[in-house]
Amino acid sequence: MRLPLAACLAAALVTAPVHAAPPPGPDPTLAAFEQGFAEGQDLFDQGQHAAAARRWKVAADLLPEKTANRDQRASIYGYIADAYTRALESDTSLELLREASTVFDDYIAGYTRAYGTETAKDPKLTATQQDLAWRRVEAEAAASGTPREAPGPRPGPAPAPTPGEPAPRPWKPLVISGAVLVGVGGLSVLGGGLGVLQSAKHNREYNLDCMKGDTSPACTTLEQKGQDANKLAIGGFVSAAVLLAVGVPLLIVGMKRKQSAAAHRPTHSLVPGLGPTRVGLDYTLRF
């Protein structure tokens, strides 16, 4: 009896159940988060800043506020802050200002509940929350004609990183997650390819040494090995398709964010130039 090749078995999946345990897929919550992030990026690129902020907020809500998600949530809230800032430049309505202010009030409150007051908050997000609260009080007072108490001192700009402090890289979690998923997907492709090669090998051996319906131990073993190889091939290719479908878009979005951040870095600088025979300044220009 001829053993079917992996390609034939893959086509027959729609009609014949595979008894092997299905390969583990990626976390559906993470997949939904990454889809929401990508959709928000598309809206932001189209100039729909308020819609992008709302879509990113929905994606962020998929990740509970806990230590494992802290950096990723802070990163996406940094994008939300940028989106609301852009949106409020063209839409100065009190409704949008209240919406943005509530989003960051809730974020800071949730962060404090999860980590306490001793854990430092992201300076940009804290400054954004305070600025929105101030602007909201001023706008509501102007709309009602009744003075209201200011929510603390007027915030200044977010503090700049101290010398030697690495610049924030909010794209990094996306690139790392995407690279890991793509890497595991590549390994799954290799596993599927190995299954195809083993299936072909056992098929040839069966055809050379066995007759159709042969129930001898050697032939039965060859037949079982061929079936196992087919299952390995199917499982590997199915896993690869799922992992790559999630990992590749995630990696693309992360690299796009990385390139955007690099484009805003300064292209020139003055640095001290010291040497055995000279003291001065070196001017560096990057193209």
N, C-alpha and C positions, 0 to 999 in steps of 0.2 A: 504494500500500500504506500503511495507517495504521500509524504508529509507536506502540507501546504506551507508556502513561504510566508514570511511576516507581512509582506505587502498584500497578499491575498486575505490573510486573516484580518488585517486592518479594515479592508473593504467589507468584510462580513460582520463587523462589530454591530452593525445596525440590526442584524437579525439573530445573531448568536451571542448569548451572554458569556462573558469571561469570568471564570470562577476564581481567578486570582484576586487577591485583595487590591482595591484600587489604590494607585499611588497617592500620597498626601499632596494636596494642593496648597496654594498660598492662602494666607489668612484673608477671608472675605472682607473683614473690616478694613484691613490695610489696602486691599484692592479698591474698595469704595472710596477710601480717603484719597488715594492717588488719582482716581478718576475725577473726584471733585476738585482736587488741586489743579489738574490739567484743564478742566472746564473753566475754572476761575481765571487761569492764565490766559485762555483764549478771550474771555470777556474783557480782561484788563487790556490786552493787546488791541482789542477793537475799540477802546476808549469808553467802555461801559464800566466805569470804575465802581459805582455803587453796587451794580449787579455782581461784579467780581468780588467785592468785599462780602456780600451776602453769601455767595457760593462758597467762598473760602471759610466763612463762619460755619456753614453746615458741615463742611469737611472736617473742620477742627473739632466739632462736637462729637464726631465719631470716636475720637481718642480721649479716653478718660484722663482727668488731671492726676497723673501719678508720675513717679520719678522716671519710669521708662519712656514716657511720652513728653516729659517736660521740655526738652530742647526743641523737639519737633513742633510742639504747640506754640512755643515762643516764636519760632521761625515763621510759622504761618500767620500768627498775629502781627508780626512785623509787616507782612505783605498786606494784611487787612488794614493796618494803620496807614500805609502808603496809599491804598486804594481809597479809603475814606477821605484822606487829605486831598487827593486829587478831585474826588467827587464834590467836596465842599467848596472848591474853588469856583465851580460853575453853578452849583446848586446851594444857595445859602438859606434854604428853607429851614424853619425850626423843626419840622418833622424829621428831616434827614439828620440834623444835628443831634436831636434826642436819640435817634436810632444809634448813631455812632457812639454817643456818650454812654448809652446803656450797655452796648457790647463790651466796652472796655471797663466799665464799672463792674460788670459781671465777671469779666476775666480776672481782674485784680482781686476781687472778693473770693473767687474760687481758688486762685493761686494761694492766697493767704490761708484759707481753710485747709488746703492740702499740705502746705509746707510750714505754716506758722509765720510769724512776723520776723523771725531771725534770718530766714532765707532771703537772700538778695533777689530783688526783682530786676527784670531787664530794664535798664534806664530809659530806653526809647519808649517802651510800652507804658512805663510809669509816667513819663512826660506827656505822652499822648493822652492818657486817661485824665491827667490833671488839666491839660489844655482844653480838652473837650468839655470837661465839667465847668471850667471857667466860662467858656464861650456859651455854653448852654444857659448858665445863670444869667449872663448878660443879655442873651437873646430873649429869654423868658421875661426878664424885667422890662425890656424895651417893648415887648408885645403887650404886657399887661399894664404898663405904666406904674408898677409898684416896685420899689427897690427891694432887692433880696440880698441875703447875707452871702458873701463870697465863700466858696468852698476851700478855705485855706489861702496861703500866699500864692500870688500869680506865678505859675511855673515858668522857668526859663527854658532855653533849648536843651535837648538831651546832651549830657556830658560826652565829650569826645574821648576816645580810648586813650589811656595813658601811654607814654612812650614805652615801647617794648611789648605792649599788649597786642596780641594778634587781632587783626580786623575780623569782625563777625562774618561768618560764612554760612548764612541760612540755607544755602543750596546743598551743603555737605550731606545732611541726612538723606536727601533725595538721591544724590549721586551714589552714596554708599548702598542704600536699599536697592536701587536699580541695578548696580553692579553685582550685588550678591545674587539677586534673582536671575540676572542674565548668566552669571557664572554657573549657578546650579542648573539652569536650563541647558547650558552647553554640556555639562556633565551628563544630563539626562539624554541628550542627543547621542553622546558617545555610548551610553548604555544601550540605547535603542539600536545603534549601529552594530554593537557587539552581538546583540541578540540576533540580528539579521544574519551576520556571518556564521554564528553557531548553528542557526537553523539550516542554512544552506549546507554546512558541513555534515550535520547529522542526516539531512535528507539524502545527500550523495551516498553516505555510508549505508543507509537503510536500503537504497535502491541496488547497491552492489551486493550486499550480503544477505538480504532478506527477500522473501516472497510476500505477496499480498496476503494478509490474514495470518502471517507467521506469528505464533504465540510463544516462541522460544524465549528464554530469559534475555538473551543478548538482543534480540530484535525488539522485545517489549521495552527494554531499557533505552534503546536508540529512539524508539517512538516517543517515550516519555521525555527524553532529553530534547527532542525536537519541539514538543509542545511547550516545555518550559522556556526554551529559547524564544519561541514566538511570543509568549506572554511577556518576557523581558523586553522584547522589541516594542510591543504595543505599549506597555507601561512607560517605557522610556520616552517614546515619541509623544504620547499623550501628555505626560508631565512636562516635557520640553515646550509643547505648544502653549500650555497654561502659564508656565513660568515666564516664558519670553513675551507673551501677550501683555503681562503686567509689568515686567521688568524693563522692556525696551522703551515704552512711553515714559516711564518714570525716570529713566536715565536721560532721555532726551530733554525732558522738562528741567531736570537738575542741571544739565550742561548748558541749557539755554540761560538759566538763571546765573550760572557761573560766568558765562561770557558777558552777560549784561553787567554784572558787578565789575568785571575786569575792564569793561569799556569806560567805567566812571572813575577809574583810578587815575591819579595825577600822572601826566606823561613827562614831567620834568621835576628836578629836585636839585638842591644845593647840599653838598655833604662836605665835611672837613677833609682836606687833602694833606696828609702828613707824610713826610719821608725824611731820609737822612739829609737831604740838601734843600728841602722846600717846606714851606708852611703856607697854606692857603685854602681856597674853596674850589671844589670841582662841581661843574654844572653838568648834569646828566639829562639827556633828552632821549626818551624812548619812542620808537615809531611802531 
